[in-house]
Amino acid sequence: MEYKNILLEKNDGIAVVTINRPDKLNALNSETMKELQNLFLQLKDDDETGVIIITGSGEKAFVAGADIAELNKLDAISGKDFAESGQAVFSLIENLEKPVIAAVNGFALGGGCELALACHIRIASENAKFGQPEVNLGIIPGYGGTQRLTRLIGSGRAAEYILTGNMIDAAEALRIGLVNRIYPQAELINRSMELGKQLLSKGAYAVRQAIRAIKSVDELSLKEGLNFEASLFALCCGTEDFKEGTSAFLEKRKPNFKHK
């Protein structure tokens, strides 16, 4: 399938997804959101793809937000549909049982920040800036920002950033745990690829179960979560990869995972 606003490059098990609207600072219009949904549904079932990296085209922006011209046309009824459709796309990304890395190469504002929050791991360039400035437009984050940001950095900090609409730089994002690493912009994609290759070297079945266990924290009590973790651990113990991984450790060699 061809995409108008997205570039896709596959390399040895890693898919690099680039939002490609540099003249609009890669803003997420409805067409781009539909393309993202279709692409991630495709990648979900692509056996040749084990890790996905999302980034933005150019050097200024990861994704600078939603398309304001489209937002301006919303009313109370269409606004609900708009938010729910966007939430569905980002939930698809968040719940993908393959690691998704956000390589944030500039502005990640509004919907762009929410896209990064939906990814499993976030790394940023030194010039990256994050923010949920929706209150400046008379609205609130609608693609999951109030929920995921609060869960990630805590209610106090999330309230400050959401209620003021202020941006923060990459250093502050690292300090509060919004991103995992910071690199010079010229190194960002290569560093993302290095991380992707590291993740690919692990047993894919175990990685999938680890993602499931991590995501369950928001929905389960500690007791329920521990039981779920034990069940997933047991499933891993029944795989060929488990036998290979433990045997390789005992034999002091690298494992040759078959991902089953």
RAVEN-V140515 format. One record per pair of residues at least 4 apart in sequence whose ideal C-beta (glycine too) atoms are under 6 Angstrom apart, sorted by the first residue. I is the first residue (numbers start at 1). J is the second residue. D is the distance in whole Angstrom. If there is no record, write none. Layout:
i->{I | I}
j->{J | J}
d->{D | D}
This chain:
i->{3 | 5 | 5 | 5 | 5 | 6 | 7 | 7 | 8 | 9 | 10 | 13 | 13 | 14 | 14 | 15 | 15 | 15 | 16 | 17 | 18 | 18 | 19 | 19 | 19 | 20 | 21 | 22 | 22 | 25 | 25 | 26 | 26 | 26 | 26 | 27 | 27 | 27 | 28 | 28 | 28 | 28 | 28 | 29 | 29 | 33 | 36 | 37 | 40 | 40 | 43 | 43 | 44 | 50 | 50 | 50 | 51 | 51 | 51 | 51 | 52 | 53 | 53 | 53 | 54 | 55 | 55 | 56 | 56 | 56 | 56 | 60 | 61 | 61 | 62 | 62 | 62 | 62 | 62 | 63 | 63 | 64 | 64 | 64 | 65 | 65 | 65 | 65 | 66 | 66 | 66 | 74 | 74 | 74 | 78 | 83 | 86 | 87 | 87 | 87 | 90 | 90 | 90 | 91 | 93 | 93 | 94 | 96 | 97 | 97 | 99 | 99 | 100 | 100 | 101 | 101 | 102 | 102 | 102 | 103 | 103 | 103 | 104 | 104 | 104 | 104 | 105 | 105 | 107 | 108 | 108 | 108 | 108 | 109 | 109 | 109 | 110 | 111 | 113 | 113 | 114 | 114 | 114 | 116 | 117 | 121 | 122 | 122 | 123 | 123 | 124 | 124 | 124 | 124 | 125 | 125 | 126 | 126 | 126 | 127 | 128 | 129 | 129 | 130 | 130 | 131 | 132 | 132 | 132 | 132 | 133 | 134 | 134 | 134 | 135 | 136 | 141 | 141 | 144 | 145 | 149 | 150 | 150 | 153 | 153 | 153 | 153 | 153 | 155 | 157 | 158 | 159 | 160 | 168 | 168 | 170 | 173 | 173 | 174 | 174 | 183 | 183 | 183 | 187 | 202 | 203 | 203 | 204 | 205 | 205 | 206 | 209 | 209 | 213 | 213 | 216 | 216 | 216 | 220 | 220 | 236 | 237 | 240 | 240 | 241 | 241 | 243 | 244 | 244 | 245 | 247 | 248 | 248}
j->{35 | 20 | 21 | 32 | 35 | 35 | 18 | 20 | 17 | 16 | 15 | 50 | 200 | 51 | 196 | 43 | 49 | 52 | 53 | 54 | 55 | 57 | 26 | 56 | 63 | 57 | 26 | 57 | 58 | 61 | 64 | 56 | 57 | 61 | 63 | 64 | 65 | 67 | 32 | 33 | 63 | 66 | 111 | 67 | 70 | 89 | 89 | 89 | 92 | 93 | 49 | 52 | 96 | 98 | 200 | 204 | 99 | 196 | 199 | 200 | 100 | 101 | 103 | 192 | 102 | 103 | 105 | 61 | 62 | 63 | 105 | 106 | 106 | 107 | 104 | 105 | 106 | 108 | 112 | 112 | 115 | 107 | 109 | 112 | 109 | 110 | 111 | 112 | 71 | 110 | 111 | 78 | 79 | 82 | 82 | 142 | 143 | 91 | 143 | 144 | 118 | 143 | 144 | 95 | 100 | 118 | 118 | 100 | 208 | 211 | 120 | 199 | 119 | 120 | 121 | 192 | 116 | 119 | 122 | 123 | 188 | 192 | 108 | 116 | 124 | 128 | 125 | 188 | 129 | 112 | 113 | 116 | 130 | 113 | 131 | 133 | 134 | 143 | 130 | 132 | 143 | 144 | 145 | 122 | 148 | 180 | 179 | 180 | 180 | 181 | 128 | 170 | 179 | 182 | 185 | 188 | 170 | 182 | 184 | 185 | 170 | 167 | 169 | 168 | 173 | 167 | 141 | 145 | 161 | 162 | 165 | 139 | 140 | 141 | 165 | 165 | 145 | 146 | 148 | 149 | 158 | 155 | 158 | 157 | 158 | 176 | 177 | 178 | 159 | 176 | 162 | 163 | 164 | 172 | 173 | 182 | 178 | 179 | 179 | 182 | 187 | 188 | 191 | 191 | 207 | 241 | 257 | 259 | 239 | 241 | 236 | 232 | 236 | 229 | 232 | 220 | 225 | 228 | 224 | 225 | 242 | 242 | 258 | 260 | 245 | 257 | 247 | 248 | 255 | 255 | 251 | 253 | 255}
d->{5 | 6 | 5 | 4 | 6 | 5 | 4 | 5 | 6 | 5 | 5 | 4 | 5 | 5 | 4 | 6 | 5 | 5 | 5 | 5 | 5 | 5 | 4 | 5 | 6 | 4 | 5 | 5 | 4 | 4 | 3 | 4 | 6 | 5 | 5 | 5 | 6 | 5 | 5 | 6 | 6 | 5 | 5 | 4 | 6 | 5 | 6 | 5 | 5 | 6 | 5 | 6 | 6 | 6 | 5 | 6 | 5 | 4 | 5 | 6 | 5 | 5 | 5 | 5 | 5 | 4 | 6 | 5 | 4 | 6 | 6 | 5 | 4 | 4 | 4 | 5 | 5 | 4 | 5 | 3 | 6 | 5 | 5 | 6 | 5 | 3 | 5 | 6 | 6 | 6 | 4 | 5 | 4 | 6 | 6 | 4 | 4 | 6 | 6 | 5 | 4 | 5 | 5 | 6 | 6 | 5 | 4 | 6 | 4 | 5 | 5 | 5 | 5 | 5 | 5 | 6 | 4 | 4 | 5 | 6 | 5 | 4 | 5 | 6 | 4 | 5 | 5 | 6 | 5 | 4 | 5 | 5 | 5 | 6 | 5 | 6 | 6 | 5 | 5 | 6 | 4 | 5 | 5 | 5 | 4 | 6 | 4 | 6 | 6 | 4 | 4 | 5 | 5 | 5 | 4 | 5 | 6 | 6 | 6 | 6 | 4 | 5 | 6 | 5 | 5 | 4 | 5 | 5 | 6 | 5 | 4 | 5 | 5 | 5 | 5 | 5 | 3 | 5 | 5 | 5 | 5 | 5 | 4 | 5 | 6 | 5 | 6 | 6 | 6 | 6 | 6 | 6 | 6 | 4 | 6 | 5 | 4 | 5 | 5 | 5 | 5 | 5 | 5 | 5 | 5 | 4 | 5 | 4 | 5 | 6 | 5 | 4 | 6 | 5 | 5 | 5 | 6 | 5 | 4 | 4 | 6 | 5 | 6 | 5 | 6 | 5 | 6 | 6 | 5 | 5 | 6 | 5 | 4}
